[in-house]
Amino acid sequence: MSGTGQTPTSQDVLMTDAQDHEGIATILAKGTDVEILECDKTGNIRTKWLHTADDRVIPTGSTKSNNLIFRSIRGWRQAISDSFLPVGFPHSVSDDYLAYQTYDSLQAFFSTITSLLANRALLEGLGVGDANSSATFAMLLTILKDAMSRVATIVFAHRFGLRIEPDAKRYRFLADLFNDTAFFLELYSPYLGSLGKVFALSTGEALRALCGVAAGASKAALSVHFAKHDNLAELNAKEASQETAVGLVGLLVGTLVVKFVEEPISVISLMVALVFGHLWVNYLGVCSVHMTTLNRQRATILFHEYLETGRVLTPSEVAKKENILFWDSAVPNRNGQRVARIEFAEGYHHARDFPKGETKVFLVDGPMHTKFIGTRLKDGLTTIRILLWDRAEPARAIVAWFSAMEIAWMMNRGEGYSVKLDRVICGPDTGAVAGGDKPAAFEKRYCDAQLWEKMVARGWDVESQAFETGPPVRVRVQPAIRKNE
């Protein structure tokens, strides 16, 4: 069927299955016992049965004397595992799933206790237990907090929504940083005046809204990374179960803490310890994730190592070098000097709109992408802005970033992109002249088939990209036809 190029029908599939797998009844009819292997979607064997020729079905792998005890223990363990872990674990998820979920559960435990201490302070800030407090003031403060939360959600989602997925690890950590800052504002609110309470509680609620957006979006991106066998929905459901169980334990411990820790100094000291523990565990959690999709930072780490040593790093090796919070897109040259900053242009005008004094702009055309290179900036760095052509595949974004890095690799500090360097990269005859717009097609080591094969073999996903942190822009080019005046 495949030789004809036709799509196989359901009847073809059934015929193939019948040919590949001899039926149970057929084997039993021959007087032969049948071994039954129960597998999950990942192909992992869960249970083995022996169907004898005399039509008895018995489990295999345990003796008769301890069969009931073994089956009982195994059943309870399987029930607990199925309640909190995806079916087929560990084969149905990525290798870094367990480490991340362990740290994530620990940070949820710390967060639950911290929230109880902060909620008590919040109630005090709203006037609970204070005879001089007004119910109207508490109600208006609650309304203001809710309004701030809604506005912050809309603004943050609009401004940073597209940035979260490419930098999911960073925003997952920032989410808890926002949340812990809100806890401290609520903790100190009872000691402030009326205006201070309004500012602290409103700001805290806005930060908690930012936490909700950042945590929700980044968790979605991480869940896509963890899920391997179309089990994204189940993975999210099991994560909710894990957080619920950990939250219950945290509530029990937190109830005791709230009851016995009431002195302000003790509360503050405990809050500081819990928050630092919470952030540290969360940091370890995001560091344990080995994303296989290339974003700007991971691509820079990967290709810089390739330019230096010719070695292609694995996702886990790149993860060890990632900076979760602070990273600059400035890339070095062959001497280790930072010479250029790479970014994706927001549009064609932005690609050519360099600061005042930038009189020279080079245009380097590549396959399905372009690069606009400005001269030196005040900080001594050259700016390289990238635009992708219409219908460019995701892999072209990787190619564009690698090629921009190689241009920077051959630059000299303080010289920028010169005509001499343009001729080295593009050839003496096809290079773009300074200030000109002549296209110069070039394919360098970033398009080496061997590099791409090594990347795939190392576990990188080259069929998707996470470089663009703004609305994607694609360009088309066509001759301009002027009407006769």
N, C-alpha and C positions, 0 to 999 in steps of 0.2 A: 504493500500500500504506500509506503513512504517513497518508493521509487517513482510513483506516478505524481507525487506532489499533492495528492488529495488529503483532505483532513479526515482522520479516522472517525468513523461513526461509533455510536454506543454498541452496536452489534459487533463491530470489529474488536472493540475492547473486550467484550464478553467472550468472543471466540479466542482471543489471545490469552485471557485469564484461564479459560478452560484448557488450553494447550499447555500453559506453564504450570498449572496447579492441578494435580490429580485429585479428584473429589474424595471426601472422607468415606462415603459409602462405597466407592470403588475399591479403596484400599482394604476396608474391612471385609469386603466380599472375598478378597483373596486370602483371608485368614490371617492377616498381618495386623499387629497392633499399630495404632496411630498416636504419635506424639503431637499434642496441640500446644502451640506457643501463642500466648496472648501478648500483643504488642500495642504500644501507644502510637500516636501519630509520628513520633520521631523514630520509630523502629526499635525502641528499647523494649526488651522482653520483661513483662511484669509477672506473669504467672505461667506455669507449665502444668499440663494435664496429660494423662495417659488414657486414651480410649482403647480398651482391649477388644479383641475379636469377639468376646462373649458379651459385648455391649455394656461393659462397666467403665465408669469414668472416675479415675482416682488422681489426686494431686501427686506430683513427684517432687523429690528433693527433701523429704522429711521422713523419719521413721514412724512406725505405728504408735510406739510408746509415748513419744512427745509430740505427736502430730497436733492434738487439740491445743496444747499449751503454745506450741510454736505458731499455730495459725491465729491464736488469740492475740499474742504479742504483736505478730506481724500486722494483724488487722488494725489494732489500736494505733500502731506507728504509722500505718498507711493512712488511716483516717486523719490523724493530726497533720501529716505531711500534705494531704490533699486539701486540708482546710486553709493552710497558710502558704503553700508553695504551688506554682503552676504545675499542671499535669505533665508528667514526663520529665520533671526536674531530675538531674541538671541538664539533660540533653535538649530541652525545649527552650532554654535561655542561653544568653551569652556567658562566657566564662567569668566575667566580672560582676555578674548579678548578685551572687551570694555575699560578696564582700561589701558591695554598696548597700544592700538591704540590711545587713548587720549594723553598719554605721548609721543608716537612716533610722533604724529602730531605736538605737541608743540616743540619737539626737531627739527623737520624738519623746522619749522618756524624760530627758532633761527639760524639754520644752513644756511638757505637761505640768511638771512641778513649778517651773518658773511662771507659767500662766496663772496658776492658783494664787501665788504670792502677789502677782500684778493685779489680778482681779479683786483681791481684797483691798488693795490700795485704790483701785478704781472706784469701788463702792464708797470708800471713805471720801474720795475726791468728789463724788456725786452728792455727798452729804448724808449718807447712811450713818445713823448714830449721832448726828449733830443736830441739837434742838434748834440752833439758829439757822439751819439750812432751809432753803425754800424748795418746795416740790416743783414750783414753776421754773426755778433756775436749773434744777436737775433735768427737767423735761426739755427745756430749750437747749441745754448743753448736749443732751442726747441727740436732738434733731440736728444740731450743728455738726456733731461728730459723724452722723450718718450722711449728711450732705457732703462733707469733706471726703468721706470714703468713696462715694459715688463719683465725685468729680476727679479724684486722684486715679481711680480705676480707668476712667475714660481717657484721661490725658496720658497716663503711662502706657496704656495699650496702644494708643495712637502713635506715640513717640517711639516706643521701644519694641512694639510687637514683632517687627521683622528682625530684630536683633537677637531675640532670645534663642531661637532654634540654632543659629550658627554658633552661639556661645552658651549653650545650655548649661555647661558645668559652672561657668561664672555666675549666671543669673540664678542658678539653684543655690549657690552659696550666698549671693546677695539677698535672696529672699529671706533667709534666716537672719541675716544682718539687719535688715529692715525690721523684722519682727522683734528681735531682741532690743533694738533701740526703742521701739514702741513700748516694750515692757518697762524699760527704765523711766520713760516719760510718765507712764502711769504710776510707777512706784513713787516718784517724787511729787506727783500732783497734790497729795493731801497737804504738803508743806508750803504750797504756793497760795497766793491770793486769788481772787475771783478771775482776774484777767489772766494770771499765770496758769490757772487750771484750764481755762478755755483754750489757751495756746497749746499747752502740753497735751491735753486729751485730744484735741482736734488734730494736732500734728501726729500723735501716736496712731490715731485711727487711719489717717492718710497713709502712714507708713505700713500699717497692717494691710491696707488695700493693695499697696504696691507688692507686698509679700504674696498676697493671694494671686495676683496676676503673674508675677515672676515664677512662683513655685508651680502653679498649675501648668503654665506653658512649658517650662523647662522639664517638668516631670513627664509631660507628654512626649517631648523629644527623647528623653532618656528611655522611656518605655518602648518606643519604636526601636531603639538600639538594642534593648535587652531581648525583645520578642524575636524568636527565630522561626516559628512554625505557625504563623497566622493565629497567634494566641494573645494578641494585644489586649483585647477586652478582658480575657481571663486574668492576665497578668496584673492589670489595673485593679480588678476586683480582689485578687489575693493580696495586693499591696494595701488595699483598704482594710482587709481583715487583719493584716499584720499591725497596722497602725492602731486599729481598735483594741487589739489585745494588749499592745504595749501601753496604750493610753489608759486602759483599765488598771494595769499595775501602777502606772504613774499616778493615777487618782488616789489609789490606796496609800501610796507612800506620801503623796502630796498632802493628803488629809492630815496625816500625823505631823508633817512638817508645819503646816499652817496652824495647827492646834498648839504646838509646843514652842514655835519660834515666833515671838511677837515683838521683841525688843527691836527698835529701829536699826541699831547698829548690827545686830545679828541678822536681821532680814536683808539689809544691804550687802553684808559680807557673803551671805548665802547666795543671794542673787548674782553677785559678781562671779562666784565660783561656778554656779550653774550655767551662766551665760558663756563663760569662757570654755567650760566643758562642752557645752552645746555647739558652739562655733568650731571648736577643735575637732570634735567627732564629725561634724558636717563637712569640714574641710578634708578630713581623711576619706570621707565617703565619696566626694566628687573627684578626689585624686585617684581613687581606685577604679574609676570608670575609664575604659580604654575605647574611646570613640573611633570608629573605622572610617567615618566620613571626614574628608579634609576640609577644614576651615582655614582662615588666614594664618593663624598661629601654627597649627599643625603642619600645614604645607610649608611654611617657612622653616620650621625645625627639620622636617623631613628632607627638603631639597638642599638646605645648607649642609647637612651631613653628607648628602650625596655629592655635592660639589667638592667638599673637602676630602672625603675618603673613598667615594664611589660605593659606599654601603647604603642599603635601603633599610631604614629602621622599621621595626614592627610597631603596631599601634600601642602596645604596652610600653615600649621604649620611648616613644614620643610622649606618652602620657606622663612619664617621669620627669620630662623636661618642660612640660607645660606650666605656665604661670596662670593661676586661677583668676586673680584680681587685676594684676597690672601687666599689660603687654603693649609694646609699641611696635607699629608696623615698619619701623626703620630697619633696613637690612644692610649687612656688611658687604665689603668687597673682599677680594682674595687675601688682603692683608689684615682682615679683621676690623677694619675701620667702618663705622656707620656712614654710608654715603647717600642712601636714597630711602624715601618713604613711598610705599606702594599703597594705592587705594583704588577702588572702583569709582568711576565718574558717575555723577548723578544725572548727567545728560551730556549732549554734544557741546553745549556752550560751556558747561562746567569743565569739560575735558580740556578746553583751550583757554579757560579763564584763569590765568596765573596772576599772582600779585604784581603790583606796579614795579616796573623795572625788569620784568621778565619779557624780554623782547624776542627771545628765540624759543620756538616750540618745534620739536621734532615729532613727526608722525611715522610710526613703524607699523606697517600692516603685516599681520600674520594670518594663518588660516583660521577663519571664523572669529578673529578678534583683532583689535587695534590697541596701540599704546601711544599716548600723548606724553612726551617727556619735556618738562620745563628745565630751565637753567637753574643755577644755584639759588637757594633761599637764604634768608638771614641766618638760620641756624646751620648753614653749611651743607644742607641736605637737598638733593634733587628730588622733585616730586614726579612720580610715574603714575599716571592715571589710565585705567583700563576700561575699554568699552567692548562689549561683545556684539557680534553681528546677529541679525535676526535669524532665528531657527538654529542657533548654536546649541550643540549638545552640552550637557553638564561637564563633560570631560574637557571641553574647550576652556572653561574657566580655570581648571587646573593648569592647562597648557599656558594660558595667558599669565598666570601668577608665576609659574616656573620661568618663563621666558623673561619676565620683568626682573626676577631675581638674578638671572644670568647676566642681564644687561648691567645691573648694579654690581655684580661680581667683578666685572672687568673695568669698572670706573676707578678713577683715582680721586682721592679725597681733595675736595676744593675745586675740581675741574668740571664736574658734571658730565653731561652727555655731549661730547664734542663731535665734530665732523670726522675726525680721525677714528674715534671709537665707532661711529656709525659705519665707516667703511670696513672696519674689522668685523663687525657683526653682519652687515648686509652685503658686503662685497663692494669693490670700488666703483662698479658701474651702476648698481641698482639702489645704492643708498640714498636716503632722503637728505637733501642739502639743508643746512641750517636755516630755519625759518620757512622752509618749503614744505610742500605736502605731497611729494612724490612717494607712492607706495613702495615699500621694500619688503618683499616676502622672504622670510627666513625660517629655517627649521634647525634647531640646535639640539643639545643633549636632552632637553626637556621633552622632546618628541621621540627620543630613542626608544625603539620597540623593546629593547632589553630592560629599560627602566620600568616601563609599564608592566611588563611580565613579572618583574621582581616585586612591584607594588602589589599586584594581584596575589602573587604567591605568599607575600607577607601578611595578607589579610586586609588590605585596603580596598575600600569601595570606590572604584573609579567611575562608576555609572551615576553618581550623584555628587553634588557639591554644596558647600555651606559657606560660600565666600561673601555673598551679597547681603549686607545688613540694612539695605534700604529697598525701595521699590525697584525691581529689576528693570533695567533699561536696555533695549536692543536697537540697533541702527540698521537702516537700509541705505543704499547709495544708488542713485540713478542720475543720469545727465539732466541738467536743468535746461528746459526748452523756453526760450524767450520769444514772446510774440513780437512780430514786427510792429514798430510804432507807426 
